[in-house]
Amino acid sequence: MIAIAAVLADIVLILTHRVRASPEPVKSTPWAYMAVGLAGCAAGWLVTGRPEAAWDDLFLTLICGVVITSEAAHAARTLFRRTWAGWATACVSGAAAATWLLPDPLPFT
């Protein structure tokens, strides 16, 4: 599934950032990236045909599409030193997380 690949890429990005980052003070939660991740989830939900959402699928979508995505976006911005990298990661990962709601593994078959 698309969501599994996106979550694995996000986790690799976060772990790479944690290993390579200099010891700096912990910053606050990147709320702007969370908002973009949530908007990406909504856009992905619309693109995939607005599938029905059960609570367990919705919870997984929001955790992957908002929380993990915001941390991965912060990591992308820090690692690549480009602001657009963070915004693109938040948007694409949020949209990919919406595929957790699909009943079939391949959305366009």
Secondary structure, DSSP 4 states (H G I P E B T S, - for coil): -HHHHHHHHHHHHHHHHHHHS---PPPPP-HHHHHHHHHHHHHHHHHTT-----HHHHHHHHIIIIIIHHHHHHHHHHHH--HHHHHHHHHHHHHHHGGGG-SSSSTT-
